[in-house]
Amino acid sequence: MLNAYRIELRRSPLLTAFPVMIALDLLVLFGRSRYWIGVWPEASVAAQVVTLFLGPVLSGVSAWQAGRSSRAGMPETVLAAARPFWRIEAARLAATLTLGFLAYLVGCLTAVAVSIGEAGPGFLWPSYLLLGASTLIIFASVGHLAGRWWPSAAFTPVVCALGCFISMLALPFRFNVLAGPPDQHLRPLPVAVRLLFALALAVLAVTAPPVRRNTERRTPRRETPPHIRVVAIGSAAASLVALAAVPASGELRVERPASATAPLCERADMSAPQVCVWPEHRKYLPELTLMAQRLDRPAQPWLRSPDAFHEFGLKRSRWGDRGFDVAEGHVRTAAIAMADRVFTESLGLCTPPRQERRVRQAMDNIRLWLEYRSTGQDPAVADEGLHMVGVSAAQREATRAVRMPAAEQRAWLTRQHSHILRDPSWCEPDDRF
């Protein structure tokens, strides 16, 4: 069987397409986004997402390879061969998967190479890599089985490639994830169920009995051994059970407990608030500590910063989580949460009546002014690429204010503050946390 595997590996059309697969791997890896560089869970997801695009190539080639003997006019040779058919099919599928996994491995190693310099301790998360591996196995197995039963040189590979890709996107449950924030992780059970489904499908692809056509019916062939029939039936049943168990196994991604690792905490100086992040987000810590330091320089005595800012997921409570978030590499989302935290720490929870539009406008103005202050950038630069809905008036007012001299900014803040203080009952201390 090893010799057959070597022959199939040498004859595989994937050898010719291998450079194209590598190029596709790297194109998806770096073309989709680059914020994952230096963050181990995000790098793991970036490497895993590639399989969604490598898979259709693998499925099409697998279908072409599986139907090659029938198209070459050699069904009699295969059917009457002394070697069991399932060994020949296993060698073909193994050769296809070998080259597919080699392309996948190149992407994984590239993700490691570009991340290891700034990611700190750790490595790619195995759960994400196993999820990607299961996707490749599913694509290749479906293509192989379809190619064996419908050995068309063009129709079957194209239908397999497009059909599998669309199915992966259209299914109500996911075989892939598109983001890997450090406050979430994959549950072992759903990953194991998906991997079981992929492996059962692979076994079915090589043990399912071949379809005999009119030209093959007069050809003597070896009977399928009973134990192979049992394996084929068992793998078909296992794949159906595993597929049904995918939604029953629960959510693929869940909240990662804060106790899973020690947070990384730093201050810009001894008097500045502490900033704590997940260890995987260490590359954002220098910028976040500077943001906290800027917010701790009050333009008015009534503006107060908390003692510490925590990233989302590190300080969960029964009332929720008021930590900041770093979304897709943008610390502006952290600036929004930090500004809101300073506002709440200074004024409390403010809920003026709906008709008090001027008061609500003043609240939005102060929050946006705090956001711009934390970034240390001109508002035009800070808002670049953002599409914020419903705060255009506050953007204009806060932009005008943050560009004023310091004395005029203090006077502007006093005016905004006075609108909110018209009725002290509108704001109450936040004692939920």
C-alpha angles and dihedrals in degrees: 000000000000090000090051089050091052092049092049090047091053093046097044114121086219088077088067092041094043096097088049090052091050090050090048090048093053093041092056092040095056102019097059095054141317104208088098092072109111096016113096100207092044091047089051091052092047090054091046095049089061090070090067087066099033089051098070090050089050092047094051094047091045090054091048092047095047093053096043098101093051092049091048091057095249104118091119091056092051096043094048097038119130089229114079113257093234091062091054091048092046090053091050094049092044091053091050093048092047093059092040092053091046089058089046090050091053089057092048093049090047090053089051094047095053095041105043094077096064104015096080124205117000138055142230112313108250094213092065092046091051089050089054091047091054089052092054092048092050093050093047094045095049090048092048094050093046091048092052093052099036107027099189115151095218113008099054097046092048094046091047094049096047096036095052093046094050091044092053090054097041101047115109088230125052133240091185141034128219102205137033112199112181093238090067134054140178120267113235096226099059090045091050092049091051091048090049090052091051094049093046089051090051092052091048091050092060101035102042109112114258120250111247116219129202093269091052101046094086093048115101114231139174115270115247107258114248093240091055089051089052090049092049092049091044093050091048090051092044092051092051092047092047092048090051089047094054096082091035092056090070135231116352094215124040138171114288111229115245088229090065091086141000113263121240111238131185142159129216087223137347094271097045123094117268118251120207124192138169109275090244089063095055092123090068095050098090092054093043093052090052089051090053090048092053091050090052092062099085120210087196129030092236091062109093131178123212120250091250142011117214129198117245112282098025096088107031119164137174089268094054136260126296096183123127124256134216104211119195092336095308116128089189088085087057089050090055092052094043092050091050090049092052091047092051092044090052103039106012126225106335119198109167119181116279093247091058094089095157091057092049089048090053090052091052090046093054094045093051091045088055091049092053091045092053094051093052089215136113108269092242089060095040092052095045110129094007124119107197116183124212099010102082092117091048090047092055094046096044091046091053091047098048090054092055123099114270095259093052091047090056091051090048091051091050091055092049091047092051091059091055093046094055087100115022091197090072092073126054130180114266104239098159095101 
